[in-house]
């Protein structure tokens, strides 16, 4: 028996096996990263949709489009009713720390914004406009940071 032939065949088989395992590992890592990105994207969209829905309700109340006797009560529960808080918790499980911090800041500004509406301030008051602008600017910063992680 020729040892060099057997050794060459064995080495070729080991190299092929290692290359196949390496290619499989890379494919698995790529797919895993894609699933992680998809999960983050879904959490980002859900959170942004929740804060947008809350903001739209508050604007509607502040503009006087929603003036029934329960409008101010709805404003008070808008974070809960729009699922902002559960979406922020979901985000805290999937997102990087700097995204979580920006989301927390967005929620804090949304609370300030909500409080101006609950106090009965209308859309045309300066205090309402300042709260709305601060919230909008923070939401835009958060969105930019989110884009950077996708």
C-alpha positions as CSV (number, residue, x, y, z in Angstrom):
1,X,0.0,0.0,0.0
2,X,1.2,3.4,-0.9
3,X,1.3,5.6,2.3
4,X,1.6,8.9,0.4
5,X,-1.5,8.2,-1.6
6,X,-3.5,7.3,1.6
7,X,-2.1,10.3,3.4
8,X,-3.0,12.6,0.5
9,X,-6.5,11.2,0.4
10,X,-7.0,11.6,4.1
11,X,-5.6,15.1,4.1
12,X,-7.9,16.1,1.2
13,X,-10.9,14.7,3.0
14,X,-10.0,16.6,6.2
15,X,-9.5,19.8,4.3
16,X,-12.9,19.4,2.5
17,X,-14.6,18.5,5.8
18,X,-13.1,21.6,7.5
19,X,-14.0,23.9,4.6
20,X,-17.6,22.6,4.6
21,X,-17.9,23.0,8.4
22,X,-16.5,26.6,8.1
23,X,-18.9,27.5,5.3
24,X,-21.8,26.0,7.3
25,X,-20.8,28.0,10.4
26,X,-20.6,31.3,8.4
27,X,-24.0,30.6,6.8
28,X,-25.5,30.0,10.3
29,X,-23.9,33.1,11.7
30,X,-25.2,35.2,8.8
31,X,-28.7,33.8,9.2
32,X,-28.6,34.3,12.9
33,X,-27.5,38.0,12.5
34,X,-30.3,38.5,10.0
35,X,-32.9,37.1,12.4
36,X,-31.6,39.3,15.1
37,X,-31.8,42.4,12.8
38,X,-35.3,41.4,11.8
39,X,-36.3,41.1,15.5
40,X,-34.8,44.5,16.3
41,X,-36.5,46.1,13.3
42,X,-39.9,44.7,14.4
43,X,-39.4,46.0,18.0
44,X,-38.2,49.4,16.6
45,X,-41.3,49.7,14.4
46,X,-43.7,48.6,17.1
47,X,-42.2,51.2,19.6
48,X,-42.2,54.0,17.0
49,X,-45.8,53.1,16.0
50,X,-46.9,53.2,19.7
51,X,-45.4,56.6,20.4
52,X,-46.8,57.9,17.2
53,X,-50.3,56.7,18.0
54,X,-50.0,58.3,21.5
55,X,-48.8,61.5,20.0
56,X,-51.7,61.6,17.5
57,X,-54.3,61.1,20.3
58,X,-52.7,63.9,22.3
59,X,-52.6,66.3,19.3
60,X,-56.2,65.5,18.5
61,X,-57.3,66.3,22.0
62,X,-55.2,69.5,22.2
63,X,-56.6,70.7,18.9
64,X,-60.1,70.2,20.2
65,X,-61.0,67.5,17.7
66,X,-61.7,65.1,20.5
67,X,-63.8,67.1,23.1
68,X,-66.1,64.7,24.8
69,X,-66.1,64.6,28.6
70,X,-63.6,61.7,28.7
71,X,-61.0,63.3,26.4
72,X,-58.7,64.4,29.2
73,X,-59.0,61.0,30.9
74,X,-57.9,59.4,27.6
75,X,-55.0,61.7,27.5
76,X,-54.0,60.6,31.0
77,X,-54.0,56.9,30.0
78,X,-52.6,57.3,26.5
79,X,-49.2,55.6,27.2
80,X,-51.0,52.5,28.4
81,X,-53.7,52.6,25.8
82,X,-51.2,53.0,23.0
83,X,-49.0,50.2,24.4
84,X,-46.0,52.5,24.7
85,X,-44.7,51.0,27.9
86,X,-44.9,47.3,26.9
87,X,-43.2,48.2,23.6
88,X,-40.4,50.0,25.5
89,X,-39.9,46.9,27.6
90,X,-39.7,44.7,24.5
91,X,-37.2,47.1,23.0
92,X,-35.1,46.9,26.2
93,X,-34.7,43.2,25.6
94,X,-33.6,43.5,22.0
95,X,-31.9,46.8,21.5
96,X,-28.5,48.2,22.3
97,X,-28.1,50.2,25.5
98,X,-27.9,53.6,23.7
99,X,-31.2,52.8,21.9
100,X,-32.9,51.9,25.2
101,X,-31.6,55.1,26.7
102,X,-33.0,57.2,23.8
103,X,-36.3,55.3,24.0
104,X,-36.5,56.0,27.7
105,X,-35.9,59.7,27.0
106,X,-38.6,59.6,24.4
107,X,-41.1,58.2,26.9
108,X,-40.1,60.8,29.5
109,X,-40.8,63.6,27.0
110,X,-44.0,61.9,25.9
111,X,-45.1,62.0,29.5
112,X,-44.3,65.7,29.7
113,X,-46.2,66.3,26.5
114,X,-49.2,64.2,27.9
115,X,-49.2,66.2,31.1
116,X,-49.6,69.5,29.2
117,X,-52.7,68.1,27.5
118,X,-54.1,66.7,30.8
119,X,-53.7,70.1,32.3
120,X,-56.0,71.4,29.5
121,X,-53.4,73.3,27.5
122,X,-54.4,73.6,23.9
123,X,-52.4,73.1,20.7
124,X,-51.8,76.8,20.2
125,X,-50.2,77.5,23.6
126,X,-46.5,77.9,23.8
127,X,-46.0,75.3,26.5
128,X,-47.8,72.7,24.4
129,X,-45.7,73.6,21.4
130,X,-42.5,73.3,23.4
131,X,-43.4,69.9,24.8
132,X,-44.5,68.7,21.3
133,X,-41.3,70.0,19.7
134,X,-39.0,68.4,22.4
135,X,-40.8,65.1,21.9
136,X,-40.6,65.2,18.1
137,X,-36.9,66.1,18.1
138,X,-36.2,63.2,20.5
139,X,-38.2,60.8,18.4
140,X,-36.2,61.9,15.3
141,X,-32.9,61.3,17.2
142,X,-34.1,57.9,18.3
143,X,-35.1,57.0,14.8
144,X,-31.7,58.0,13.5
145,X,-29.9,55.9,16.1
146,X,-32.2,53.0,15.3
147,X,-31.3,53.2,11.6
148,X,-27.7,53.1,12.5
149,X,-28.1,49.7,14.1
150,X,-29.9,48.1,11.2
